[in-house]
Amino acid sequence: MGKLEGKKLVLMGERDGVPSPAMEAVFANSGAEVAFGATECFV
């Protein structure tokens, strides 16, 4: 059981950096649930 097991994640990706779908893929097998994920442009 990992530290993220049963946790909910809020992922804020950046258009020119790491987008949200890439972060979701990283956490896919962590046992955590992605409650919200968005890719925005922070200018």
PQR file with spaces between the fields and no chain letter, atoms N, CA, C, O and H, PARSE charges and radii, in Angstrom:
ATOM       1  N    MET     1       0.850   -1.180    0.000 -0.4000 1.5000
ATOM       2  CA   MET     1       0.000    0.000    0.000 -0.0000 2.0000
ATOM       3  C    MET     1       0.894    1.241    0.000  0.5500 1.7000
ATOM       4  O    MET     1       1.753    1.397    0.867 -0.5500 1.4000
ATOM       5  N    GLY     2       0.681    2.116   -0.978 -0.4000 1.5000
ATOM       6  CA   GLY     2       1.488    3.327   -1.102 -0.0000 2.0000
ATOM       7  C    GLY     2       0.920    4.476   -0.304  0.5500 1.7000
ATOM       8  O    GLY     2      -0.172    4.389    0.257 -0.5500 1.4000
ATOM       9  H    GLY     2      -0.017    1.988   -1.682  0.4000 1.0000
ATOM      10  N    LYS     3       1.675    5.545   -0.264 -0.4000 1.5000
ATOM      11  CA   LYS     3       1.252    6.738    0.475 -0.0000 2.0000
ATOM      12  C    LYS     3       0.045    7.421   -0.160  0.5500 1.7000
ATOM      13  O    LYS     3      -0.684    8.143    0.521 -0.5500 1.4000
ATOM      14  H    LYS     3       2.562    5.616   -0.720  0.4000 1.0000
ATOM      15  N    LEU     4      -0.175    7.202   -1.457 -0.4000 1.5000
ATOM      16  CA   LEU     4      -1.287    7.852   -2.144 -0.0000 2.0000
ATOM      17  C    LEU     4      -2.533    6.984   -2.230  0.5500 1.7000
ATOM      18  O    LEU     4      -3.545    7.425   -2.775 -0.5500 1.4000
ATOM      19  H    LEU     4       0.416    6.616   -2.010  0.4000 1.0000
ATOM      20  N    GLU     5      -2.489    5.786   -1.717 -0.4000 1.5000
ATOM      21  CA   GLU     5      -3.615    4.849   -1.773 -0.0000 2.0000
ATOM      22  C    GLU     5      -4.861    5.478   -1.156  0.5500 1.7000
ATOM      23  O    GLU     5      -4.850    5.879    0.008 -0.5500 1.4000
ATOM      24  H    GLU     5      -1.667    5.428   -1.274  0.4000 1.0000
ATOM      25  N    GLY     6      -5.939    5.563   -1.943 -0.4000 1.5000
ATOM      26  CA   GLY     6      -7.204    6.105   -1.455 -0.0000 2.0000
ATOM      27  C    GLY     6      -7.289    7.620   -1.435  0.5500 1.7000
ATOM      28  O    GLY     6      -8.306    8.165   -1.007 -0.5500 1.4000
ATOM      29  H    GLY     6      -5.949    5.238   -2.889  0.4000 1.0000
ATOM      30  N    LYS     7      -6.255    8.317   -1.883 -0.4000 1.5000
ATOM      31  CA   LYS     7      -6.262    9.786   -1.902 -0.0000 2.0000
ATOM      32  C    LYS     7      -6.864   10.291   -3.204  0.5500 1.7000
ATOM      33  O    LYS     7      -6.906    9.570   -4.201 -0.5500 1.4000
ATOM      34  H    LYS     7      -5.429    7.874   -2.231  0.4000 1.0000
ATOM      35  N    LYS     8      -7.329   11.536   -3.190 -0.4000 1.5000
ATOM      36  CA   LYS     8      -7.838   12.192   -4.383 -0.0000 2.0000
ATOM      37  C    LYS     8      -6.841   13.273   -4.787  0.5500 1.7000
ATOM      38  O    LYS     8      -6.335   14.013   -3.943 -0.5500 1.4000
ATOM      39  H    LYS     8      -7.294   12.122   -2.380  0.4000 1.0000
ATOM      40  N    LEU     9      -6.567   13.355   -6.080 -0.4000 1.5000
ATOM      41  CA   LEU     9      -5.581   14.307   -6.587 -0.0000 2.0000
ATOM      42  C    LEU     9      -6.235   15.390   -7.418  0.5500 1.7000
ATOM      43  O    LEU     9      -7.211   15.144   -8.127 -0.5500 1.4000
ATOM      44  H    LEU     9      -6.978   12.755   -6.766  0.4000 1.0000
ATOM      45  N    VAL    10      -5.688   16.594   -7.323 -0.4000 1.5000
ATOM      46  CA   VAL    10      -6.043   17.703   -8.193 -0.0000 2.0000
ATOM      47  C    VAL    10      -4.768   18.037   -8.958  0.5500 1.7000
ATOM      48  O    VAL    10      -3.768   18.438   -8.363 -0.5500 1.4000
ATOM      49  H    VAL    10      -4.896   16.793   -6.747  0.4000 1.0000
ATOM      50  N    LEU    11      -4.806   17.871  -10.282 -0.4000 1.5000
ATOM      51  CA   LEU    11      -3.623   18.062  -11.108 -0.0000 2.0000
ATOM      52  C    LEU    11      -3.797   19.283  -11.998  0.5500 1.7000
ATOM      53  O    LEU    11      -4.748   19.361  -12.776 -0.5500 1.4000
ATOM      54  H    LEU    11      -5.619   17.546  -10.766  0.4000 1.0000
ATOM      55  N    MET    12      -2.888   20.227  -11.885 -0.4000 1.5000
ATOM      56  CA   MET    12      -2.900   21.421  -12.721 -0.0000 2.0000
ATOM      57  C    MET    12      -1.687   21.373  -13.636  0.5500 1.7000
ATOM      58  O    MET    12      -0.560   21.615  -13.204 -0.5500 1.4000
ATOM      59  H    MET    12      -2.116   20.164  -11.253  0.4000 1.0000
ATOM      60  N    GLY    13      -1.924   21.060  -14.895 -0.4000 1.5000
ATOM      61  CA   GLY    13      -0.855   21.010  -15.873 -0.0000 2.0000
ATOM      62  C    GLY    13      -0.670   22.368  -16.531  0.5500 1.7000
ATOM      63  O    GLY    13      -1.499   23.267  -16.392 -0.5500 1.4000
ATOM      64  H    GLY    13      -2.840   20.863  -15.246  0.4000 1.0000
ATOM      65  N    GLU    14       0.440   22.492  -17.250 -0.4000 1.5000
ATOM      66  CA   GLU    14       0.740   23.746  -17.926 -0.0000 2.0000
ATOM      67  C    GLU    14       0.980   23.455  -19.396  0.5500 1.7000
ATOM      68  O    GLU    14       1.657   22.484  -19.736 -0.5500 1.4000
ATOM      69  H    GLU    14       1.114   21.762  -17.362  0.4000 1.0000
ATOM      70  N    ARG    15       0.438   24.278  -20.259 -0.4000 1.5000
ATOM      71  CA   ARG    15       0.491   24.040  -21.695 -0.0000 2.0000
ATOM      72  C    ARG    15       1.925   23.895  -22.221  0.5500 1.7000
ATOM      73  O    ARG    15       2.192   22.997  -23.020 -0.5500 1.4000
ATOM      74  H    ARG    15      -0.112   25.066  -19.983  0.4000 1.0000
ATOM      75  N    ASP    16       2.837   24.748  -21.795 -0.4000 1.5000
ATOM      76  CA   ASP    16       4.219   24.711  -22.268 -0.0000 2.0000
ATOM      77  C    ASP    16       5.120   23.856  -21.388  0.5500 1.7000
ATOM      78  O    ASP    16       6.314   23.732  -21.660 -0.5500 1.4000
ATOM      79  H    ASP    16       2.620   25.477  -21.146  0.4000 1.0000
ATOM      80  N    GLY    17       4.570   23.276  -20.355 -0.4000 1.5000
ATOM      81  CA   GLY    17       5.348   22.437  -19.443 -0.0000 2.0000
ATOM      82  C    GLY    17       4.830   21.015  -19.467  0.5500 1.7000
ATOM      83  O    GLY    17       4.844   20.359  -20.509 -0.5500 1.4000
ATOM      84  H    GLY    17       3.600   23.377  -20.134  0.4000 1.0000
ATOM      85  N    VAL    18       4.377   20.540  -18.328 -0.4000 1.5000
ATOM      86  CA   VAL    18       3.852   19.175  -18.216 -0.0000 2.0000
ATOM      87  C    VAL    18       2.325   19.247  -18.221  0.5500 1.7000
ATOM      88  O    VAL    18       1.736   19.802  -17.294 -0.5500 1.4000
ATOM      89  H    VAL    18       4.366   21.072  -17.481  0.4000 1.0000
ATOM      90  N    PRO    19       1.674   18.698  -19.244 -0.5600 1.5000
ATOM      91  CA   PRO    19       0.210   18.736  -19.299  0.2800 2.0000
ATOM      92  C    PRO    19      -0.424   17.740  -18.324  0.5500 1.7000
ATOM      93  O    PRO    19       0.208   16.773  -17.899 -0.5500 1.4000
ATOM      94  N    SER    20      -1.651   17.995  -17.993 -0.4000 1.5000
ATOM      95  CA   SER    20      -2.386   17.161  -17.043 -0.0000 2.0000
ATOM      96  C    SER    20      -2.458   15.688  -17.446  0.5500 1.7000
ATOM      97  O    SER    20      -2.277   14.832  -16.579 -0.5500 1.4000
ATOM      98  H    SER    20      -2.164   18.780  -18.338  0.4000 1.0000
ATOM      99  N    PRO    21      -2.713   15.343  -18.715 -0.5600 1.5000
ATOM     100  CA   PRO    21      -2.764   13.920  -19.075  0.2800 2.0000
ATOM     101  C    PRO    21      -1.436   13.190  -18.805  0.5500 1.7000
ATOM     102  O    PRO    21      -1.445   12.003  -18.478 -0.5500 1.4000
ATOM     103  N    ALA    22      -0.323   13.873  -18.935 -0.4000 1.5000
ATOM     104  CA   ALA    22       0.973   13.253  -18.641 -0.0000 2.0000
ATOM     105  C    ALA    22       1.093   12.963  -17.150  0.5500 1.7000
ATOM     106  O    ALA    22       1.609   11.915  -16.760 -0.5500 1.4000
ATOM     107  H    ALA    22      -0.316   14.837  -19.200  0.4000 1.0000
ATOM     108  N    MET    23       0.619   13.883  -16.315 -0.4000 1.5000
ATOM     109  CA   MET    23       0.655   13.652  -14.871 -0.0000 2.0000
ATOM     110  C    MET    23      -0.295   12.527  -14.482  0.5500 1.7000
ATOM     111  O    MET    23       0.026   11.721  -13.609 -0.5500 1.4000
ATOM     112  H    MET    23       0.199   14.734  -16.632  0.4000 1.0000
ATOM     113  N    GLU    24      -1.457   12.464  -15.120 -0.4000 1.5000
ATOM     114  CA   GLU    24      -2.404   11.387  -14.838 -0.0000 2.0000
ATOM     115  C    GLU    24      -1.784   10.029  -15.145  0.5500 1.7000
ATOM     116  O    GLU    24      -2.003    9.063  -14.414 -0.5500 1.4000
ATOM     117  H    GLU    24      -1.718   13.118  -15.830  0.4000 1.0000
ATOM     118  N    ALA    25      -1.012    9.955  -16.224 -0.4000 1.5000
ATOM     119  CA   ALA    25      -0.348    8.702  -16.580 -0.0000 2.0000
ATOM     120  C    ALA    25       0.677    8.293  -15.521  0.5500 1.7000
ATOM     121  O    ALA    25       0.833    7.107  -15.232 -0.5500 1.4000
ATOM     122  H    ALA    25      -0.834   10.740  -16.818  0.4000 1.0000
ATOM     123  N    VAL    26       1.370    9.267  -14.947 -0.4000 1.5000
ATOM     124  CA   VAL    26       2.360    8.985  -13.905 -0.0000 2.0000
ATOM     125  C    VAL    26       1.686    8.404  -12.661  0.5500 1.7000
ATOM     126  O    VAL    26       2.214    7.480  -12.042 -0.5500 1.4000
ATOM     127  H    VAL    26       1.244   10.231  -15.182  0.4000 1.0000
ATOM     128  N    PHE    27       0.525    8.940  -12.296 -0.4000 1.5000
ATOM     129  CA   PHE    27      -0.164    8.505  -11.086 -0.0000 2.0000
ATOM     130  C    PHE    27      -1.142    7.356  -11.313  0.5500 1.7000
ATOM     131  O    PHE    27      -1.843    6.956  -10.383 -0.5500 1.4000
ATOM     132  H    PHE    27       0.096    9.691  -12.799  0.4000 1.0000
ATOM     133  N    ALA    28      -1.203    6.821  -12.522 -0.4000 1.5000
ATOM     134  CA   ALA    28      -2.186    5.794  -12.872 -0.0000 2.0000
ATOM     135  C    ALA    28      -2.125    4.570  -11.962  0.5500 1.7000
ATOM     136  O    ALA    28      -3.172    4.030  -11.602 -0.5500 1.4000
ATOM     137  H    ALA    28      -0.634    7.145  -13.278  0.4000 1.0000
ATOM     138  N    ASN    29      -0.951    4.124  -11.587 -0.4000 1.5000
ATOM     139  CA   ASN    29      -0.814    2.913  -10.763 -0.0000 2.0000
ATOM     140  C    ASN    29      -0.513    3.212   -9.300  0.5500 1.7000
ATOM     141  O    ASN    29      -0.053    2.335   -8.569 -0.5500 1.4000
ATOM     142  H    ASN    29      -0.102    4.563  -11.879  0.4000 1.0000
ATOM     143  N    SER    30      -0.771    4.445   -8.867 -0.4000 1.5000
ATOM     144  CA   SER    30      -0.432    4.833   -7.495 -0.0000 2.0000
ATOM     145  C    SER    30      -1.524    4.479   -6.491  0.5500 1.7000
ATOM     146  O    SER    30      -1.288    4.509   -5.283 -0.5500 1.4000
ATOM     147  H    SER    30      -1.145    5.158   -9.460  0.4000 1.0000
ATOM     148  N    GLY    31      -2.720    4.143   -6.980 -0.4000 1.5000
ATOM     149  CA   GLY    31      -3.839    3.875   -6.088 -0.0000 2.0000
ATOM     150  C    GLY    31      -4.648    5.120   -5.779  0.5500 1.7000
ATOM     151  O    GLY    31      -5.672    5.040   -5.101 -0.5500 1.4000
ATOM     152  H    GLY    31      -2.913    4.119   -7.961  0.4000 1.0000
ATOM     153  N    ALA    32      -4.199    6.278   -6.271 -0.4000 1.5000
ATOM     154  CA   ALA    32      -4.911    7.535   -6.047 -0.0000 2.0000
ATOM     155  C    ALA    32      -5.932    7.748   -7.155  0.5500 1.7000
ATOM     156  O    ALA    32      -5.800    7.200   -8.249 -0.5500 1.4000
ATOM     157  H    ALA    32      -3.367    6.343   -6.821  0.4000 1.0000
ATOM     158  N    GLU    33      -6.940    8.541   -6.867 -0.4000 1.5000
ATOM     159  CA   GLU    33      -7.969    8.893   -7.840 -0.0000 2.0000
ATOM     160  C    GLU    33      -7.759   10.336   -8.278  0.5500 1.7000
ATOM     161  O    GLU    33      -7.596   11.218   -7.435 -0.5500 1.4000
ATOM     162  H    GLU    33      -7.048    8.986   -5.978  0.4000 1.0000
ATOM     163  N    VAL    34      -7.759   10.587   -9.570 -0.4000 1.5000
ATOM     164  CA   VAL    34      -7.650   11.953  -10.077 -0.0000 2.0000
ATOM     165  C    VAL    34      -9.047   12.564  -10.038  0.5500 1.7000
ATOM     166  O    VAL    34      -9.905   12.232  -10.856 -0.5500 1.4000
ATOM     167  H    VAL    34      -7.891    9.870  -10.255  0.4000 1.0000
ATOM     168  N    ALA    35      -9.263   13.462   -9.077 -0.4000 1.5000
ATOM     169  CA   ALA    35     -10.566   14.099   -8.913 -0.0000 2.0000
ATOM     170  C    ALA    35     -10.763   15.214   -9.933  0.5500 1.7000
ATOM     171  O    ALA    35     -11.885   15.479  -10.365 -0.5500 1.4000
ATOM     172  H    ALA    35      -8.566   13.732   -8.413  0.4000 1.0000
ATOM     173  N    PHE    36      -9.660   15.871  -10.317 -0.4000 1.5000
ATOM     174  CA   PHE    36      -9.726   16.966  -11.285 -0.0000 2.0000
ATOM     175  C    PHE    36      -8.380   17.097  -11.954  0.5500 1.7000
ATOM     176  O    PHE    36      -7.344   17.056  -11.291 -0.5500 1.4000
ATOM     177  H    PHE    36      -8.748   15.656   -9.966  0.4000 1.0000
ATOM     178  N    GLY    37      -8.386   17.252  -13.251 -0.4000 1.5000
ATOM     179  CA   GLY    37      -7.159   17.474  -13.997 -0.0000 2.0000
ATOM     180  C    GLY    37      -7.414   18.452  -15.102  0.5500 1.7000
ATOM     181  O    GLY    37      -8.377   18.306  -15.855 -0.5500 1.4000
ATOM     182  H    GLY    37      -9.228   17.285  -13.791  0.4000 1.0000
ATOM     183  N    ALA    38      -6.563   19.457  -15.215 -0.4000 1.5000
ATOM     184  CA   ALA    38      -6.729   20.480  -16.253 -0.0000 2.0000
ATOM     185  C    ALA    38      -5.364   20.942  -16.732  0.5500 1.7000
ATOM     186  O    ALA    38      -4.390   20.946  -15.979 -0.5500 1.4000
ATOM     187  H    ALA    38      -5.781   19.576  -14.603  0.4000 1.0000
ATOM     188  N    THR    39      -5.313   21.330  -17.993 -0.4000 1.5000
ATOM     189  CA   THR    39      -4.112   21.910  -18.558 -0.0000 2.0000
ATOM     190  C    THR    39      -4.442   23.351  -18.913  0.5500 1.7000
ATOM     191  O    THR    39      -5.351   23.614  -19.700 -0.5500 1.4000
ATOM     192  H    THR    39      -6.104   21.327  -18.605  0.4000 1.0000
ATOM     193  N    GLU    40      -3.712   24.264  -18.340 -0.4000 1.5000
ATOM     194  CA   GLU    40      -3.969   25.693  -18.525 -0.0000 2.0000
ATOM     195  C    GLU    40      -2.739   26.380  -19.079  0.5500 1.7000
ATOM     196  O    GLU    40      -1.653   25.801  -19.107 -0.5500 1.4000
ATOM     197  H    GLU    40      -2.974   24.050  -17.700  0.4000 1.0000
ATOM     198  N    CYS    41      -2.909   27.605  -19.517 -0.4000 1.5000
ATOM     199  CA   CYS    41      -1.808   28.447  -19.977 -0.0000 2.0000
ATOM     200  C    CYS    41      -1.598   29.534  -18.936  0.5500 1.7000
ATOM     201  O    CYS    41      -2.425   30.436  -18.799 -0.5500 1.4000
ATOM     202  H    CYS    41      -3.791   28.075  -19.495  0.4000 1.0000
ATOM     203  N    PHE    42      -0.502   29.452  -18.207 -0.4000 1.5000
ATOM     204  CA   PHE    42      -0.202   30.424  -17.155 -0.0000 2.0000
ATOM     205  C    PHE    42       0.770   31.467  -17.699  0.5500 1.7000
ATOM     206  O    PHE    42       1.985   31.272  -17.676 -0.5500 1.4000
ATOM     207  H    PHE    42       0.170   28.720  -18.318  0.4000 1.0000
ATOM     208  N    VAL    43       0.225   32.560  -18.183 -0.4000 1.5000
ATOM     209  CA   VAL    43       1.045   33.620  -18.766 -0.0000 2.0000
ATOM     210  C    VAL    43       0.943   34.850  -17.918  0.5500 1.7000
ATOM     211  O    VAL    43       1.561   35.869  -18.231 -0.5500 1.4000
ATOM     212  H    VAL    43      -0.763   32.718  -18.203  0.4000 1.0000
